[in-house]
């Protein structure tokens, strides 16, 4: 709670985030209003003690009320302008992303059809070129889907199902899909922990699959060589999943930004990895909307452990 309050009063950060002047930030106007109220209370006290005239007291109080209402009106106007701008931005991203999905899907189908038909007969360079187009197109599709999901989250339209499913099977599937990436990085994937029948949780299976895939692919990308461990631990009312790597880790001074939109660690450059910095932001939102929690532990040059917990499907209240 203390950290949230301090962040709310970080006027410089607010100005940078909202791209406005410091004096226009809600935090600055809030502080000014507080100071004026304090000064006003002191002045009214002294005026009421010095003058016996009720007219002077009424005029001074009226002047103070006018000043407070003026600042309050400015604060409300700034918030309304910011809300409207944010709404327009979200709508714009949503429209553009939807318009991009159709041509990107057509490119995907076209390149996959070309590769499947001409892989044996066409020249090697031509097929390689088509495969590169397909790979780049897949990255664009992932980016568009991420932008759409962020828009849905901001508009509170990110609908997730609440169903019982086996998180062990989700982890197995994500592990198989990331085997090629792991092989190219000389990384071994190991699944530890609970047996299959004890890993039943409540949440959105597709959303959780995207979370596990993101955590696993990140762990592999930032581990030069070694092992990535996925562990499952069953507790009284929840199941906790941990994805642990021995990679680059996250600098201590950047760890408070990990779950922010577009975050990219300063030490990622040496790995030459591609990404948008949206994956962990989306992952945390998905887990929290499923009724779970997400957190991490990390030490630079030693690795990171990302955890998430979901309600266990062991009582009627979890399915209600």
N, C-alpha and C positions, 0 to 999 in steps of 0.2 A: 504493500500500500504506500509506504514511504517513497519507494522508487518511482511509482506511478505519479505521485504528487510532484516530485522533483522534476520529472520529465514534462509534466503539464506546464511548469513554470520556466522551462528552458526556452526563453524567448528567442534566442538566436537560432536554435534548432527548429522551432516552429516557423520562423521566417524563411529558413532555407527549405523546409519541407513543403510549405505552402506557396513558396516563390512570391512573397510579398514583403513590404517594408516592415521593420521591427515594430514601428508604432501602430501598424495595422493588425498585429497578431492578437488573438484573444487573450493570451497570457499577459501581454503588456497592458491592454485595456482593463483587464481584470485587476492588475496591480494598481493602476491609476485610480480606478474606481474605489478600491479599498483605501488608498491613501486619502482621497477626497472625503470619503465618509468619516475617516478618523479625524481629519482636520476639521471637518464640519461639526462633528460632535464636540470637539474642544471649543471651537468658536461660539457655538450656540450656548455652551455652558458659561463662557465668560460674558457673552452679550447679555444673557438673561440675568447674570449677577450684577453687571455694570449699569444696564438700563432697566428702568422699571416700566418703560413704555411697551405695551403689548404689540403696538403697530410695528416697531422696529424688529421685535422678535419674529413676527409673522413674515415681514419682508425678507429677513435673513434666511429663515427656513425655506421660503419660497424660492430664493435664489439658489440655495443648495440643492433643492429638489430638481430645479431646471437643469443644473449642471449634471447631476446624476442621471437624469433622463436622457440628456444629450449623449453622454458617454455610453449609456445602456443601449440607446438607439443605434449608435455607431457600431457597437459590438454585435448587435443582432443583425445589422445590415451586412457586416463582414462575413458572419457565419452563413447567412442566406446566400451571399454571392459565392462563397466557397462551395457550399452544398450544390448550388446550381451548376457551377463549373465542373465539379466532380461528376455530377449526373450526366452532363453533356459528354464528358470524356469517356465515361463508361459506355454510354450509348454508341458513341463513335467507334470505340474499339470492338464492341459487339457486332455492329453492322459490317465493319471492314472484315472482321474475322469470319463472319458467316459468308460474305461474298468471296473470300479467298478459299473456303473449304471446297467448293465445287471444282474450280480449275485445278487445285492441288490434287484432288482425288482422281481427276481425269489423267493428269500427268503420271500419277502413281500406277494406275491401271495400264496406261499406254506403255510405260517403260517396262513394267513386269511382263506384259504380253510380248514385247519385243525381245526381252532377254530369254524368255521361255521358248520362243519360236526359233531364235537365231543363235542361241548359245553354241550349238554344235557346228553350224555352217558359217556364221559371220566371222569377220576378222577379229582377232583378239582385242585389238585396240578399240574397235567399235563397241564391243560388248563391255569392255572396261569403262568406256565413256558413259554408256547407258547405265551401268551399275552406279557410277558416281552421281549421275543425275538422280537416280532412284534414292540413293542415300541422302543427298542434299534435300530432296523433296520430302523425305520422311522427317528430317529435322524441322523443316518448315511446318509440316502438319502438326508435329508435337508442339511447336511454339504457338501456333494458332489455337490449338486445343487448350494450352495453358492460359493464354490470354482470355479465351472464352470462359474458362473456369474461374479466373480471377474476377471477371465481370460479374459472373453469377454469384460469387461469394459476396462482393460489395453490394449487390442488389438483393442479397438474401434469397436467391433463387437456386442455390446449389443443392438441389434435392437429392438426398441420399436415402436408400432403403434401409430398413432395420430388420435384419434377418439373422438367423443362426447359421454359421458356416465354420468350416475347419480351417484355421489359419495355417496349420501344418501343410495342407495341400496347396495353399496360396504360396507359401515359402518355397515348396518343392518346384512349383511351376516357374516362379521367378528365377530360381536357381538354374533350372534347365535353359531358360531363355537367355541368361547372361553367361552361359558357359563359353561361348565363342569369344566374348569380350575378355573373360577371365583368362582364357588360353593365350590370347595375344599379349596380355600383361604378365603372364607367368604367375598367376594368382590361383590358389586353391580355395574352393568354397566348401565349407564344412558346416553341417547342420547339427546342432547339439540340443539336448534338453528333453522336454516331455515327449511322451509317445503320442501317436496320432489321435487316439481316442480321448485324450485329455486337453486337446487344443481347440475346443469348440467355443467360439466367441459370438457376440452379437454386434452387428454393424453392417456396413455396406461392403460386400465382398469385392466388387469391382474397384471401389475407392481404395480399399486396403491393399489390393493387388498393386495399384499404382504407387502407393506409399512404399511397399516392400521393394518394388522394382527400382524406385528412385534411390532409396537408401543403399540397396545392393550395388547398383551401377556406380553410385558415387564412391562407395567403399573400394570398389575394384579400380576405378579410374585414378584414385589418389593413393593407391598402394603400388609402389614400383615393382615389388616382388615379395611373395610371401603367402599369407593366408587371410581370408575373410571368414569370420565365424558368425553364424546366425544361431542364437539360442532362444529357446522358448521355456518360460517358467510359469507354472500354474500356481496362483495364489487363491485366497479364499473366495473373493468375488471378481477376480480379474485374471487375465492372461497377459504376461509381459513378454514382448519380443525385443531382442537386442541384436543389432548389426554392428559388429566390432571389426575394425581394421587396424593395421599396423603401419598406416601411411603417414602423410605429411602433417596431419593434425591441423588445428585451428589456433591462430595466435590469440593469446589471452585477451588482448585489448580489442579484439573483434568478435568475441564470443556472444556479446549481447545483441549483435546484429544478424546472427545466423538465420533466424526465422523471418527476417524482413524481406520484402520484395526486392528482387534484383541484386541480392547480396552475392558477392564473389570475393573469396578470401585473397588477401594480398600475396600469399605464397602459392597461389594456383598457377601463376604464369610459367613456372619452370616445368609444369606437367603438360602445358599446351593443350589443355582440355577445353572442349566447347560446351557452352551452356548459357542459360539465360538468367540464372539465379532465382528462378521461380519455383523450382521443385520442392524445396524444404518449406517454403511459405504455404504452398498448396497442401503438402503432406500434413503439416500441423493442423491446418483448418479441417481437413478431412477427418483426422483422428478425433479432434475435439467435437466435431459435429456428430460423430458416431458415439459420443459419450465417453471418450477415452482421454488420455494425456500423452504428451510427447516431450521428451527432454534429451539431453546429451551430456557426455563428459568428453573432454578432449585435452590433449597436451601436444604442443608443437613438436614435430619431429618424432613423436612416439605413437600417434594414432588417435582415433576417435571411436566412441561407442555411442550409437544413437538408439534410444529406447522409445517404445510406445506401448501403452497398455490399453486393453479393451475389456468391457464387461464380459465376464464368463457367462455362458448360457446354462447356468445351473439353478436359476430361479425364475418364477413367473414374472417378477417385476422387470427383468431385463428384456422381456419380449413384449411388455405392455406398451 
